[in-house]
Amino acid sequence: MASSLTTYEEENLMFFVDKDCTKTVVNNAEHGNMIESLKHTTDNLRNPFTDLYHWVKGEIYDLSAFQATLIELKSVGDGVEAVRNKIKQTKSDVDNIQSGKKTMRTLTKGSGDVHSIQSKLEQYERDLDQQIKLYDCLRVYLGQTVLPRFK
């Protein structure tokens, strides 16, 4: 507001008073420093709860981010378990095919399909290794870096 008043006096009012600085109100040196007085008044009229509000809102955002991180950690852990289950099921399928047993999963598979199933099994084991590394990395990062910030 103070800057708007100053701009108004400098651009409009000075034109009508023929550049006579004694006729101005805000920029008049005889009346004291009214600009500083206006700025001081507006600083003192600030709501003290605004800072508290922003601090609490920031803390809520931090906790929400930490909660989202924990949810992602859980989903990576679930992914590890899903890959382990795939490995277990694939191994049992290979054993069933090699022993000649027929199950619902191996009903259409023959002994020639064992090689492709074993290559899938190797891929699952590589995926499991990577998932475990990611899970361990996330746990260490959360435990050593993120969690101490919330204490």
Buried (B, 14 or more C-beta within 10 A) or exposed (E): EBEEBBEEBEEEBBEEEEEEEEEBEBBBEEEEEBBEEBBEEEEEEEEEEEEEEEEEEEEEEEEEEBEEBEEEBEEBBEBBEBBBEBBEEBBBBBEBBEEEEEEEEBEEBEEEBBEEBEEBBEEBBEBBEEBBEBBEEBEEEBEEEBEEEEE
